[in-house]
Amino acid sequence: MASSSTQSTPLLYSCIAHRSTILTEHTTSVSSQISSLAALILPKIDHSKPQKLTYTHNQNFIHYIADAPSDYPSSSSSAGGLTYLVIASSAFGRRVPFGYLVEIKKQFLARYSPGETDFATLPSYGAAAFNSTLKSLMISYGTTQAGKEDAIGNVQNEIENVRGIMTENIERVLERGERIDLLVDKTDRLGVGAHDFRVRSRGLRRRMWWKNVKLMVLLGVVVMFLLYLFVGFGCGLPAWGRCLG
């Protein structure tokens, strides 16, 4: 479960996960929907090769560093499934968030040595003791000048060209036919809309059916009345003398 903080910082949410299992996380945003982004993105991340990637969504950037087994000795290969992720305001740019990611990776691996830890066997929030470290680093790197300078130094040391980090719209992370909803569940809204449309369509068909039935009954009554008049005039209405005499 995410720890949270009320101190304002452009770093809104951060987690470290093994594949899709979140091991530690912290949020500074009051919106729980910010953290739901991680659950959508983590299963889509490919660990066949190392990645540094930014996804965009509305006014936020989702940055992550994903390791690969090739980064580690075979005895420590489970660390190749780790992802370090942060969601930040787009106005904050990319250099500081990626510097922050480099720092949490360094500190996390120092506390949980890849040679001694099988990350694949850790349960959800199995490294929750690291939550407080995420909190302090998010506040430091997001609000203090020293933290920002440290972040930029990390980027310069670890990432040769931050402009070379891939940037894509978050929609591109999803498989064909999938689209995400963040602040309101668009899928549910569309489903409800489709249900309402079906209900309205059935109601409209029912009303049209009754309208047609009434029209046919009225037409039948008119035809019978015309036949009555036609026959009646031939038989001498109103006495019908020519036909009954």
C-alpha positions as CSV (number, residue, x, y, z in Angstrom):
1,M,0.0,0.0,0.0
2,A,1.3,3.4,-0.9
3,S,2.5,5.7,1.8
4,S,1.5,9.3,1.3
5,S,2.7,12.8,2.0
6,T,0.9,16.2,2.1
7,Q,4.0,18.2,1.2
8,S,3.7,19.7,-2.3
9,T,6.2,18.5,-4.8
10,P,6.2,18.1,-8.6
11,L,7.1,14.5,-8.1
12,L,3.6,13.1,-7.6
13,Y,4.1,9.3,-7.3
14,S,7.0,6.9,-7.3
15,C,7.4,3.1,-7.1
16,I,9.9,0.3,-7.6
17,A,8.5,-2.9,-9.0
18,H,9.6,-6.3,-10.1
19,R,7.7,-6.9,-13.3
20,S,4.2,-5.9,-12.4
21,T,4.6,-6.5,-8.6
22,I,5.0,-3.2,-6.8
23,L,7.6,-3.6,-4.0
24,T,7.6,-0.1,-2.6
25,E,5.8,3.1,-3.5
26,H,5.0,6.6,-2.2
27,T,2.6,9.2,-3.4
28,T,2.5,12.9,-2.7
29,S,-0.7,13.4,-4.8
30,V,-4.2,13.5,-3.2
31,S,-5.5,11.8,-6.3
32,S,-5.5,8.0,-6.1
33,Q,-5.9,7.9,-9.9
34,I,-2.3,9.1,-10.3
35,S,-1.0,5.9,-8.7
36,S,-3.3,3.8,-10.9
37,L,-1.2,4.7,-13.9
38,A,1.6,2.5,-12.6
39,A,-0.7,-0.6,-12.5
40,L,-1.5,0.1,-16.2
41,I,2.0,0.6,-17.4
42,L,4.1,-1.9,-15.4
43,P,2.6,-5.1,-17.2
44,K,3.5,-3.5,-20.6
45,I,7.2,-2.9,-19.8
46,D,9.6,-5.1,-21.8
47,H,12.6,-6.2,-19.8
48,S,14.4,-7.9,-22.7
49,K,16.7,-4.9,-22.9
50,P,17.3,-1.9,-20.7
51,Q,15.0,1.0,-21.2
52,K,14.7,4.7,-20.2
53,L,11.4,6.0,-21.3
54,T,8.9,8.9,-20.8
55,Y,5.2,8.6,-21.4
56,T,3.0,11.7,-21.6
57,H,-0.5,12.0,-20.3
58,N,-2.3,15.4,-20.1
59,Q,-0.2,17.6,-17.7
60,N,1.9,14.7,-16.3
61,F,5.0,12.8,-17.5
62,I,5.5,9.1,-16.5
63,H,9.3,8.4,-16.4
64,Y,10.8,5.0,-15.8
65,I,14.1,3.1,-15.9
66,A,13.7,-0.6,-16.6
67,D,16.5,-3.0,-16.1
68,A,17.2,-6.2,-18.0
69,P,18.7,-9.5,-16.9
70,S,21.7,-8.7,-19.2
71,D,22.6,-5.9,-16.8
72,Y,23.4,-8.4,-14.0
73,P,25.3,-11.6,-13.5
74,S,23.3,-14.8,-13.9
75,S,23.2,-15.3,-10.1
76,S,21.5,-11.9,-9.8
77,S,19.3,-11.9,-12.9
78,S,16.1,-11.3,-10.9
79,A,17.2,-7.7,-10.6
80,G,16.8,-7.5,-14.3
81,G,13.0,-7.4,-13.8
82,L,13.1,-4.2,-11.7
83,T,11.5,-1.0,-12.8
84,Y,12.0,2.4,-11.2
85,L,9.1,4.8,-12.0
86,V,8.1,8.3,-11.1
87,I,5.1,10.4,-12.2
88,A,5.8,14.1,-12.3
89,S,4.3,17.4,-13.5
90,S,5.3,17.9,-17.2
91,A,6.4,21.4,-16.3
92,F,9.2,19.8,-14.2
93,G,10.9,18.5,-17.3
94,R,12.9,15.2,-17.5
95,R,16.3,15.9,-16.1
96,V,15.4,16.1,-12.4
97,P,12.9,13.1,-12.5
98,F,15.5,10.9,-14.2
99,G,18.2,12.0,-11.8
100,Y,15.8,11.1,-9.0
101,L,15.3,7.6,-10.6
102,V,19.0,7.1,-10.8
103,E,19.3,7.9,-7.1
104,I,16.5,5.6,-5.9
105,K,17.9,2.8,-8.0
106,K,21.4,3.3,-6.4
107,Q,20.0,3.4,-2.9
108,F,17.5,0.5,-3.4
109,L,20.2,-1.8,-4.7
110,A,22.5,-0.8,-1.9
111,R,19.8,-1.8,0.6
112,Y,18.6,-4.9,-1.3
113,S,21.7,-6.4,-2.8
114,P,20.9,-8.2,-6.1
115,G,23.4,-10.9,-5.1
116,E,21.4,-11.7,-1.9
117,T,17.9,-10.8,-2.9
118,D,15.6,-12.8,-5.2
119,F,13.2,-10.0,-6.2
120,A,11.0,-12.4,-8.1
121,T,10.0,-14.1,-4.8
122,L,9.2,-10.8,-3.0
123,P,5.4,-10.3,-2.4
124,S,3.6,-7.0,-3.2
125,Y,5.1,-4.3,-1.0
126,G,7.8,-6.7,0.1
127,A,10.2,-3.8,0.2
128,A,7.8,-1.4,2.0
129,A,10.6,-0.4,4.4
130,F,12.0,1.6,1.5
131,N,8.8,3.8,1.3
132,S,10.2,6.4,3.7
133,T,13.3,6.7,1.5
134,L,11.1,7.3,-1.6
135,K,9.3,10.0,0.4
136,S,12.4,11.9,1.5
137,L,14.0,11.7,-1.9
138,M,10.8,12.9,-3.7
139,I,10.6,15.9,-1.4
140,S,14.3,16.6,-1.6
141,Y,14.6,16.3,-5.4
142,G,11.3,18.0,-6.0
143,T,11.5,21.0,-3.7
144,T,15.1,21.8,-2.8
145,Q,17.8,23.3,-4.9
146,A,20.4,20.9,-3.6
147,G,18.2,18.0,-4.5
148,K,17.7,19.3,-8.0
149,E,21.4,19.9,-8.5
150,D,22.0,16.3,-7.3
151,A,19.5,15.0,-9.7
152,I,21.0,16.9,-12.6
153,G,24.4,15.6,-11.6
154,N,23.1,12.0,-11.6
155,V,21.6,12.5,-15.1
156,Q,24.9,13.9,-16.4
157,N,26.8,11.0,-14.9
158,E,24.4,8.1,-15.8
159,I,22.5,9.2,-18.8
160,E,24.7,10.6,-21.6
161,N,22.0,12.4,-23.4
162,V,18.6,12.9,-21.7
163,R,17.2,14.1,-25.1
164,G,17.8,10.6,-26.3
165,I,15.3,9.2,-23.8
166,M,12.3,8.0,-25.7
167,T,9.1,10.0,-25.2
168,E,5.7,8.6,-26.3
169,N,2.1,9.3,-25.5
170,I,0.8,7.0,-22.9
171,E,-1.8,5.5,-25.3
172,R,1.1,3.9,-27.2
173,V,2.0,1.7,-24.3
174,L,-1.2,-0.2,-24.6
175,E,-1.9,-3.1,-26.9
176,R,-4.0,-2.7,-30.0
177,G,-7.7,-2.1,-29.1
178,E,-6.9,-0.9,-25.6
179,R,-7.3,2.7,-24.4
180,I,-6.9,3.9,-20.8
181,D,-8.9,6.0,-18.6
182,L,-7.3,8.0,-15.9
183,L,-9.5,10.5,-14.1
184,V,-12.8,8.9,-15.1
185,D,-13.2,5.4,-16.5
186,K,-13.9,6.0,-20.1
187,T,-14.4,2.3,-20.7
188,D,-17.2,2.2,-18.1
189,R,-18.6,5.4,-19.5
190,L,-18.7,4.0,-23.0
191,G,-20.2,0.8,-21.6
192,V,-22.9,2.7,-19.8
193,G,-23.5,4.8,-22.8
194,A,-23.9,1.8,-25.0
195,H,-26.2,0.2,-22.5
196,D,-28.3,3.4,-22.4
197,F,-28.3,3.5,-26.2
198,R,-29.6,-0.1,-26.3
199,V,-32.3,0.6,-23.7
200,R,-33.4,3.7,-25.7
201,S,-33.3,1.8,-28.9
202,R,-35.5,-1.0,-27.5
203,G,-37.9,1.7,-26.1
204,L,-38.0,3.4,-29.5
205,R,-38.6,0.1,-31.3
206,R,-41.4,-0.7,-28.9
207,R,-43.0,2.7,-29.3
208,M,-42.7,2.5,-33.1
209,W,-44.3,-1.0,-33.0
210,W,-47.3,0.2,-31.0
211,K,-47.6,3.2,-33.3
212,N,-47.7,0.8,-36.3
213,V,-50.3,-1.4,-34.6
214,K,-52.5,1.6,-33.8
215,L,-52.1,2.8,-37.4
216,M,-53.0,-0.6,-38.8
217,V,-56.1,-0.9,-36.5
218,L,-57.2,2.6,-37.5
219,L,-56.6,1.8,-41.2
220,G,-58.7,-1.4,-40.7
221,V,-61.5,0.5,-39.0
222,V,-61.5,3.1,-41.9
223,V,-61.5,0.3,-44.5
224,M,-64.4,-1.5,-42.8
225,F,-66.3,1.8,-42.5
226,L,-65.8,2.5,-46.2
227,L,-67.0,-1.0,-47.1
228,Y,-70.0,-0.5,-44.9
229,L,-70.8,2.8,-46.7
230,F,-70.2,1.3,-50.1
231,V,-72.4,-1.7,-49.5
232,G,-74.9,0.4,-47.6
233,F,-75.4,2.8,-50.4
234,G,-75.9,-0.1,-52.8
235,C,-78.5,-1.6,-50.5
236,G,-80.4,1.6,-49.8
237,L,-79.1,3.0,-46.5
238,P,-80.4,3.5,-44.0
239,A,-83.2,0.9,-44.3
240,W,-81.1,-1.6,-46.4
241,G,-84.4,-2.1,-48.3
242,R,-82.9,-3.2,-51.6
243,C,-80.9,-5.9,-49.9
244,L,-83.4,-7.0,-47.3
245,G,-86.7,-6.7,-49.1
